[in-house]
Each structure stands twice: as C-alpha cells, then as structure tokens.
Amino acid sequence: MKRTLAKFGLVCLATVATVSCANAAVTLLANGTLTTTSAGYYTDLSGLNYNLENGASAALLGGLGSGLAYAGSNIFLALPDRGPNAVSYDSAVDDTASYVLRFHTIQMNLQRNTVGGLPFVLTPTVQSTTLLLNPTALVYGTGVGLGVGSGVPPINTANRYYFSGRSDNFDGLKNSGNGLDARFDTEGIRVSGDGKYVYISDEYGPYVYEFLRATGARTRTFTLPAHLFVDNLYPVGNTEIANNTSGRTANKGMEGLAITPDGKTLVGIMQAALIQDNNQGGKAKKLLRIVTIDVASGQWTHEYAYLLTTGSGVSEISAINQHEFLVDERDGNGLGNGNNAVVKQLFKIDLANAVDVSNMDGLTAATKAVSKTLFLDIVAALNAVGIPSSQIPAKIEGIAFGPDVNYNGSVHTLWVANDNDFVQDYNGVTNSNPNQFYVFGFTDGDLGGSVYLPQIFANSTGR
C-alpha cells in the first residue's frame, strides 16, 4: 500500500511493520547557497593563510552541513567535518590533513520572495569562524613511516593546542575514547540554552565535547559507554575495522547530536552498527545505538535502539520536544556522488517508553527498537518543486529547527544542510556542488499528534 501527498512530495510506505506515516504537509520555503564570505570565494573567516599537506587552503569553506545548530534569533552554527580528504594524496593517513576543526556562525536572512518562485529568499552570511582547541597538550602523529610530516597544526602555541582531522593524531597505547587524542571528526553540534557553550559529537572516538562558544576552547568531555570504543587504533579506517571486534565502525561514529529543549539532555546517535553488532548479522547489521547524556553530570544515562529502513546510515537527530526526535536517515546517492539521490528521509521517533538496550547484544537489542513514523521524504519534496534528483546533495547531514515565520499564518521552520566534502567543483563544473541550505515550513498539525517545543535561548551571541 502506498499513499502519496503529491502537493508536498511525501511518500508514506505501510509495508514495514515498525514504520507508520504522519499526515505531514511540509513545504519548501527557501533554498540558499553559501559560496563566498568577506574573505573571498570559498574562504572562511579563520584567517589561516597556509596550505594543508594535500595542497588545499587551510581556510577552505566547505562541508558546512555536517552539523547545523540553531542559536536563537536568525543565527545558526554550521559545522564542517574533519576537512578536505575527498581527493587522494596519501592513503596511509586516509587522505586526511591537519585541517583545524571549527564551526561557523552564520546569519540567515530569510525574506519574502516578491518575484516568483519559492515563498522566501534565503541569504546566508558568515559572521565568524571559530577554531576548536584545548588549553593543554594533545597527542599528535609524528608522520614517521607514513610519508607525511608531523600532524601538529602550525598555529599551535602554548595553551592553544588545536584539534585536527589528521587520522594519525592518536595515542596507540590507549583506546579510541582517549580525550587527549588530537584527532577529531566533528559531525553533530548543538548550543546550550544560555548560548555560552556548544556541544560537538564526533566519529573518531566517538567523543562528545563541550566548548566555549566565544573562544572554541574545550571545557568538558562527556562520558560515553565503553563498548562504543575500539581498542586498536590505526590511521586507515578499513585497517582499524579489520583489527577490532567491538566498538564503533571507523568513519561511522556518533554522527548525530540533539539537545532537549530544556537543555538538560544530549542525545547522540551512531551512523552505523557497532562492529560487534554488525558481526552478528541479521537485523543487528541495521541496528544503530542512541545514547542519552546528562549535561549537568557529564555522564551517559541510557542507550536505545534504532533500526534502519532503506537508508545506509543516519546523519543527524534533532529534538521536537523533550522525548520525541527527528532522525535523518539517508544513503550516499546524489549530487557529489555522480548519480541520483534516492533515500533522504526524516523519521519521527519517541524515547518516552523506549527500552534501554545498553546491556543487550545486537540481535536482542534489534527486537527492542523504537517505532518510526516517516515525517518527510526530502527527495520527493524537492522533486515536487522542480529540483531533480541529480541536483539533490548526496550528503544531507545537518538538520535543525529554526525561528517561526509568517507564511499564511505562523509556521515553524526546519532547516536542512548538506556536507559537500569540500568539493565545490564537480565534474569540471565550477560551483556545481555548493554548500546548500533548505528551509521547510510546517505547522503543529503536521506533526501527527506530537507537540513542538522549541529550545529557548537566553543569548544568541554566546558572549
């Protein structure tokens, strides 16, 4: 049985027992790109004026949609991942470079469109770029035997040790949960209610860290379940997977991060099954673990199960209210991958009565997975307004709720962003794969009975 809401491009399938369909009528309000800042074309505001090991600029503006967080007013924080490594230069370090991790503060100017087309015109403007650092020394790779130099960022100084995307920046005598490792593959970002802190999740650890928003200095490390970590570390992801029997799958760690509206709980989700779950086979291969973290104590509290439907992984999670969330499930098809986008879907889940699976093996945990409701099929929604599947980004990774707008009455907004892997020129065409933002509008009635509760910010500037 298939029910199609053609006006909004939503397709709801009733063939999977754990999936139902909300009566959603979500519509695309605006689509904007970000290619230029006051510093220049595809140049961020970090002020870095040197090239990385692979020849890319240390200030390259890219990958902005790996994570997206609303910060109040019309301000969003956009998070690149570990840096430009889509172009091969040294497989011994998975083509990673000493790109300093960062987030960008962006003002999103959304104005009514008076000349036809989508209802609104979106103009993103980068206000600042904040580099992520630790006040005390971190562990960097020497590069010996790997064909590259040291992994220490050249801008390091006393009391300012920067996190980097280089895959060999780790202490091989400890597991991947070592908070002193300099390697960091940032994927999820959220803002504290007082606006002073940002919380960032990653794939290398996985880690969840707290940073001062104004300076980028790390202030806390949150405790995660030990079974998420791998014991044997290698700079090449596939080698790391092959030499471990448990822990996160390399490059598929804690991809998504949410914060509850009251600011008290962080909710992280893994991109793919843990190694030990995947090795069990069956439904355990599609099992992703969700971890809740108490912000005040810094300790993880629960672990829940999520089963993939048709996507190959999950890229983000965002809070609708204190216990319900949207989960971004996708495949790798679309713009940037040379083919048509297929699976880019947002599912609604509820953790209120979910079963804690922290002590369960994968096959058992898979039987306790949370139920899912399809909220939005992004591919169908964009097709419905004339955007072909070939022009829909492969990596739809950042989602965040934003400010309400007036569109035939007050509507809520959902913001979606892509990770372009720092490859803005595709198939020889300049600016063919830009950083993009999509703004969808929805009402309370589109949530299928759920109550939308936005996060309230005391300070949108973070200062």
VMD Tcl script that draws the C-alpha trace (Angstrom):
set ca {
  {0.00 0.00 0.00}
  {1.37 3.45 -0.90}
  {-0.16 6.81 -0.09}
  {1.24 9.88 -1.87}
  {0.78 13.51 -0.92}
  {1.75 14.88 -4.32}
  {1.48 18.53 -3.40}
  {4.31 18.26 -0.94}
  {6.18 15.33 -2.44}
  {5.71 13.00 0.50}
  {5.54 9.25 0.07}
  {4.46 7.10 3.01}
  {5.01 3.36 2.99}
  {2.99 0.97 5.11}
  {5.00 -2.14 4.22}
  {7.37 -2.05 7.19}
  {5.83 -3.09 10.46}
  {7.69 -0.57 12.59}
  {7.04 2.41 10.30}
  {3.85 4.43 10.06}
  {3.17 7.71 8.29}
  {2.38 11.09 9.77}
  {-0.18 13.23 7.96}
  {2.54 15.71 7.06}
  {2.10 18.70 4.77}
  {5.60 20.11 4.97}
  {6.55 22.54 2.20}
  {9.83 24.00 0.93}
  {10.01 27.71 1.74}
  {13.52 28.58 0.56}
  {16.82 27.22 -0.74}
  {20.08 29.13 -0.42}
  {23.75 28.53 -1.13}
  {26.88 29.77 0.63}
  {29.94 30.17 -1.57}
  {31.53 33.45 -0.52}
  {32.45 35.34 2.66}
  {34.02 38.75 3.25}
  {37.38 36.94 2.95}
  {36.66 35.66 -0.56}
  {35.31 32.84 -2.70}
  {35.08 29.58 -0.69}
  {37.25 31.15 2.00}
  {36.15 31.12 5.63}
  {36.90 33.72 8.32}
  {39.51 31.69 10.23}
  {42.28 33.95 8.96}
  {44.51 30.93 8.24}
  {46.84 31.73 5.35}
  {48.69 28.49 4.63}
  {48.04 25.29 2.71}
  {47.42 21.85 4.16}
  {49.51 18.77 3.35}
  {47.22 17.97 0.43}
  {47.56 21.45 -1.06}
  {44.11 22.68 -0.03}
  {43.79 26.04 1.69}
  {43.62 25.83 5.49}
  {40.77 28.36 5.23}
  {38.72 26.43 2.66}
  {34.98 26.97 3.20}
  {33.27 23.62 2.83}
  {31.40 20.75 4.42}
  {29.16 23.20 6.26}
  {26.23 20.84 6.65}
  {27.97 18.07 8.58}
  {26.18 19.60 11.54}
  {23.76 22.51 11.89}
  {22.54 24.12 15.11}
  {20.11 26.92 15.79}
  {21.37 29.53 18.26}
  {18.41 31.94 18.52}
  {17.24 34.96 16.53}
  {18.41 34.31 12.94}
  {21.76 32.80 13.94}
  {22.91 29.26 13.14}
  {26.17 27.40 13.71}
  {27.42 25.31 10.79}
  {29.92 22.51 11.39}
  {32.39 21.11 8.83}
  {33.76 17.62 9.43}
  {37.44 16.57 9.56}
  {38.39 18.55 6.47}
  {39.13 18.09 2.76}
  {40.03 14.45 2.13}
  {37.88 13.57 -0.89}
  {40.88 13.99 -3.21}
  {43.59 11.35 -2.85}
  {47.05 12.41 -1.77}
  {48.25 9.89 0.85}
  {46.29 6.72 1.60}
  {48.48 5.98 4.64}
  {46.51 8.62 6.54}
  {43.21 8.08 4.69}
  {43.99 11.25 2.71}
  {43.30 13.35 5.83}
  {45.22 16.53 6.56}
  {45.96 18.76 9.54}
  {42.79 20.73 8.97}
  {41.93 22.54 12.21}
  {38.38 21.76 13.30}
  {35.96 24.71 13.51}
  {32.42 25.96 13.37}
  {30.97 28.94 11.51}
  {28.47 31.43 12.90}
  {26.01 32.27 10.13}
  {23.30 34.89 9.94}
  {20.39 33.54 7.92}
  {18.44 36.35 6.25}
  {15.04 34.99 5.20}
  {12.89 37.43 3.22}
  {9.59 37.03 1.38}
  {10.06 36.46 -2.34}
  {8.23 39.09 -4.39}
  {9.30 37.98 -7.89}
  {8.04 34.39 -8.08}
  {9.47 31.02 -7.24}
  {9.78 29.75 -3.68}
  {7.95 31.77 -1.00}
  {11.16 33.10 0.59}
  {14.66 34.13 -0.46}
  {17.49 32.90 1.80}
  {20.77 34.79 2.09}
  {23.33 33.18 4.46}
  {26.21 35.36 5.68}
  {29.19 34.02 7.64}
  {29.80 36.27 10.66}
  {32.76 34.42 12.17}
  {34.78 31.20 12.13}
  {35.75 29.69 15.49}
  {38.64 27.20 15.74}
  {38.43 24.34 18.26}
  {41.28 24.00 20.73}
  {42.37 22.50 24.04}
  {44.18 24.56 26.72}
  {46.59 21.67 27.46}
  {48.71 19.45 25.22}
  {47.12 16.91 22.86}
  {48.60 13.85 21.14}
  {49.63 14.35 17.51}
  {51.08 11.91 14.99}
  {54.73 12.21 14.02}
  {54.11 11.10 10.45}
  {57.09 8.75 10.63}
  {56.69 5.86 8.19}
  {53.52 7.32 6.72}
  {55.02 9.56 4.08}
  {53.78 12.76 5.72}
  {55.20 15.19 8.24}
  {54.06 15.86 11.76}
  {50.33 16.20 12.43}
  {50.83 19.24 14.66}
  {48.93 22.26 13.28}
  {51.40 25.09 12.57}
  {49.26 27.56 14.53}
  {49.67 25.70 17.84}
  {51.06 27.80 20.69}
  {51.46 27.35 24.44}
  {47.96 26.86 25.92}
  {46.40 26.59 22.45}
  {46.52 23.06 21.05}
  {44.17 22.69 18.10}
  {42.05 19.68 17.24}
  {42.76 18.32 13.77}
  {41.29 15.98 11.18}
  {44.55 14.02 10.67}
  {43.76 10.34 11.24}
  {47.14 9.51 12.89}
  {46.78 12.05 15.71}
  {46.26 9.49 18.48}
  {47.97 7.60 21.31}
  {48.22 3.99 20.10}
  {48.61 2.70 23.65}
  {45.07 3.74 24.58}
  {41.62 3.07 23.16}
  {39.68 5.43 20.92}
  {37.98 7.05 23.91}
  {41.18 8.86 24.91}
  {40.21 12.51 25.26}
  {43.81 13.66 24.74}
  {43.91 12.48 21.13}
  {44.07 15.47 18.79}
  {42.16 13.72 16.01}
  {38.55 14.83 15.86}
  {35.95 14.23 13.14}
  {33.18 16.66 14.02}
  {29.67 15.66 12.92}
  {26.99 16.92 15.33}
  {26.62 20.31 17.06}
  {24.13 21.87 19.49}
  {24.05 25.04 21.61}
  {23.40 25.36 25.35}
  {20.30 27.26 26.44}
  {22.37 30.13 27.85}
  {24.15 30.39 24.49}
  {27.62 30.13 26.07}
  {28.57 26.57 25.11}
  {28.49 24.32 22.09}
  {28.35 20.53 22.29}
  {30.00 18.58 19.49}
  {29.96 14.86 18.70}
  {32.48 13.03 16.55}
  {33.31 9.82 14.71}
  {36.91 9.11 15.78}
  {36.17 8.42 19.46}
  {33.32 8.71 19.41}
  {33.58 11.80 21.58}
  {31.12 14.37 22.85}
  {32.88 17.55 23.98}
  {31.78 20.88 25.39}
  {33.43 24.06 24.08}
  {33.17 27.73 24.95}
  {31.29 29.19 22.05}
  {33.13 32.52 22.20}
  {36.67 31.07 22.10}
  {36.41 27.46 20.88}
  {38.26 26.19 23.97}
  {37.23 22.73 25.22}
  {35.81 22.81 28.73}
  {34.45 19.28 29.28}
  {34.48 15.72 27.97}
  {31.29 13.70 28.38}
  {31.43 10.04 29.39}
  {30.11 7.52 26.84}
  {29.51 3.74 27.02}
  {32.81 1.82 26.86}
  {31.51 -0.57 24.19}
  {31.48 2.31 21.67}
  {35.28 2.48 21.65}
  {37.80 0.42 19.67}
  {40.96 -0.87 21.36}
  {43.35 -0.96 18.41}
  {43.91 2.33 16.60}
  {45.16 2.81 13.05}
  {45.30 5.84 10.73}
  {43.49 3.88 7.99}
  {39.81 3.28 8.71}
  {39.50 -0.09 6.98}
  {42.57 -1.38 8.83}
  {41.08 -0.24 12.11}
  {37.81 -2.06 11.39}
  {39.63 -5.27 10.43}
  {41.68 -5.28 13.64}
  {38.86 -4.77 16.13}
  {35.97 -6.96 17.20}
  {33.97 -4.31 19.01}
  {33.37 -0.58 19.07}
  {32.25 1.99 16.54}
  {32.84 1.39 12.85}
  {35.57 3.71 11.56}
  {34.17 6.90 9.98}
  {30.69 5.95 11.17}
  {30.70 7.01 14.80}
  {28.42 9.45 16.61}
  {27.16 11.23 13.52}
  {24.14 12.99 15.05}
  {23.56 15.01 18.21}
  {20.40 16.55 19.68}
  {19.70 18.59 22.78}
  {16.35 18.56 24.56}
  {14.50 21.90 24.71}
  {15.23 22.28 28.44}
  {18.96 21.94 27.69}
  {19.43 19.16 30.23}
  {19.99 16.13 27.96}
  {22.12 15.45 24.92}
  {21.05 12.65 22.60}
  {23.64 11.16 20.25}
  {23.10 8.58 17.50}
  {25.64 6.37 15.75}
  {25.79 6.47 11.97}
  {26.07 2.69 11.54}
  {26.04 -0.52 13.54}
  {28.83 -1.16 16.03}
  {31.40 -3.72 14.88}
  {30.12 -6.32 17.38}
  {26.51 -5.76 16.28}
  {27.35 -5.89 12.59}
  {29.27 -9.14 13.07}
  {26.16 -10.79 14.50}
  {24.37 -10.37 11.17}
  {20.64 -10.32 10.64}
  {18.79 -7.28 11.95}
  {21.77 -6.40 14.13}
  {23.50 -5.15 10.96}
  {20.88 -2.38 10.75}
  {20.94 -1.55 14.47}
  {22.11 1.92 15.44}
  {22.56 2.85 19.08}
  {21.19 6.07 20.59}
  {22.89 7.38 23.74}
  {21.44 9.93 26.17}
  {23.77 12.11 28.25}
  {23.00 14.15 31.34}
  {24.54 17.58 30.72}
  {24.89 18.51 34.40}
  {26.84 15.41 35.46}
  {28.53 14.75 32.11}
  {27.55 11.06 32.30}
  {25.65 8.92 29.82}
  {22.34 7.64 31.18}
  {20.59 5.35 28.66}
  {21.04 3.60 25.35}
  {18.24 2.88 22.88}
  {17.93 1.00 19.58}
  {17.10 2.37 16.13}
  {16.69 0.18 13.04}
  {17.47 1.47 9.55}
  {14.67 1.25 6.98}
  {16.11 1.77 3.49}
  {18.97 4.15 4.22}
  {22.58 3.06 4.67}
  {23.07 5.18 7.79}
  {21.89 8.07 9.95}
  {23.38 11.55 9.78}
  {21.50 13.61 12.36}
  {18.98 13.75 15.18}
  {17.05 16.82 16.35}
  {14.61 17.30 19.23}
  {10.92 18.01 18.56}
  {10.22 18.14 22.30}
  {11.61 16.55 25.48}
  {11.16 12.96 24.28}
  {10.44 12.99 20.53}
  {13.05 13.46 17.81}
  {13.57 13.63 14.07}
  {16.19 11.23 12.69}
  {17.87 11.89 9.35}
  {18.27 8.58 7.51}
  {19.98 8.58 4.12}
  {22.06 6.73 1.55}
  {25.11 8.05 -0.31}
  {23.44 8.76 -3.65}
  {23.00 12.19 -5.20}
  {24.94 15.31 -6.16}
  {28.58 14.76 -5.30}
  {28.32 11.03 -5.92}
  {27.56 11.26 -9.64}
  {24.08 9.77 -9.54}
  {20.51 10.46 -8.44}
  {19.51 10.95 -4.81}
  {17.29 8.15 -3.54}
  {16.95 7.95 0.26}
  {16.91 11.20 2.27}
  {14.17 10.70 4.86}
  {13.33 12.19 8.23}
  {11.68 9.83 10.72}
  {9.96 10.76 13.94}
  {10.79 8.64 16.99}
  {9.72 8.70 20.65}
  {12.06 7.73 23.50}
  {9.41 8.15 26.24}
  {8.72 4.41 26.53}
  {11.80 3.07 24.77}
  {13.66 0.08 26.22}
  {17.22 0.57 27.46}
  {19.45 -1.77 25.41}
  {22.84 -0.86 26.89}
  {23.39 -4.39 28.21}
  {21.94 -6.22 25.19}
  {23.72 -7.78 22.23}
  {22.76 -6.55 18.78}
  {20.21 -9.20 17.87}
  {18.39 -8.80 21.18}
  {18.53 -5.00 21.04}
  {17.10 -5.08 17.50}
  {13.87 -6.57 18.87}
  {13.52 -3.54 21.17}
  {13.97 -0.84 18.52}
  {11.94 2.35 18.74}
  {8.98 2.70 16.36}
  {9.33 5.14 13.46}
  {6.99 7.49 11.62}
  {8.00 8.98 8.29}
  {7.83 12.77 8.67}
  {9.43 13.98 5.45}
  {10.78 12.41 2.27}
  {13.24 15.13 1.24}
  {13.86 13.77 -2.25}
  {10.15 13.65 -3.05}
  {9.59 17.09 -1.54}
  {12.36 18.67 -3.63}
  {11.28 16.81 -6.77}
  {7.79 18.26 -6.25}
  {9.11 21.83 -6.65}
  {11.19 21.03 -9.73}
  {14.55 20.08 -8.20}
  {15.73 16.92 -9.99}
  {17.21 14.03 -8.01}
  {20.57 14.57 -9.72}
  {20.80 18.01 -8.06}
  {19.88 16.85 -4.55}
  {23.06 16.51 -2.45}
  {24.21 13.01 -1.60}
  {25.11 14.01 1.94}
  {22.10 15.62 3.60}
  {23.57 15.71 7.11}
  {22.57 18.78 9.10}
  {19.06 19.40 10.42}
  {17.85 21.98 12.92}
  {14.60 23.64 13.87}
  {14.71 27.41 13.42}
  {12.59 30.51 14.06}
  {8.91 30.65 13.18}
  {7.99 32.71 10.11}
  {4.81 34.27 8.81}
  {3.53 32.35 5.79}
  {-0.28 32.35 5.60}
  {-0.09 32.45 9.35}
  {2.72 31.48 11.68}
  {4.64 28.34 10.68}
  {7.59 26.55 12.22}
  {10.77 26.06 10.21}
  {13.05 23.07 9.71}
  {16.49 23.78 8.25}
  {18.41 21.15 6.29}
  {22.03 21.39 5.10}
  {24.48 19.30 3.06}
  {28.09 18.22 3.51}
  {29.77 18.81 0.14}
  {33.05 17.17 1.29}
  {34.85 20.45 0.48}
  {34.44 19.60 -3.22}
  {32.58 22.58 -4.61}
  {33.59 21.99 -8.25}
  {32.20 18.73 -9.59}
  {32.79 17.01 -12.95}
  {34.76 20.02 -14.13}
  {31.93 22.47 -13.45}
  {32.77 25.37 -11.14}
  {30.49 25.77 -8.11}
  {28.43 22.75 -9.12}
  {28.33 21.27 -5.59}
  {27.96 24.26 -3.23}
  {27.14 24.42 0.46}
  {23.33 24.44 0.47}
  {20.55 25.14 2.95}
  {16.90 24.17 2.55}
  {14.16 25.70 4.71}
  {10.94 23.74 5.17}
  {7.78 25.07 6.80}
  {5.38 23.02 8.91}
  {2.57 23.52 11.41}
  {1.62 21.79 14.65}
  {-0.91 19.75 12.69}
  {1.83 18.28 10.51}
  {3.44 16.51 13.48}
  {0.88 13.72 13.71}
  {-0.18 14.49 17.26}
  {3.24 15.48 18.60}
  {3.70 18.83 20.33}
  {6.53 21.00 19.04}
  {8.56 22.54 21.88}
  {11.39 24.76 20.65}
  {14.61 25.34 22.54}
  {14.67 28.84 24.04}
  {17.96 30.77 24.09}
  {18.82 33.40 26.68}
  {21.64 34.69 24.49}
  {22.02 34.24 20.73}
  {25.53 35.72 20.59}
  {27.24 33.34 23.01}
  {29.13 36.18 24.67}
}
mol new
graphics top color blue
foreach p $ca { graphics top sphere $p radius 0.5 }
foreach p [lrange $ca 0 end-1] q [lrange $ca 1 end] { graphics top cylinder $p $q radius 0.2 }
display resetview
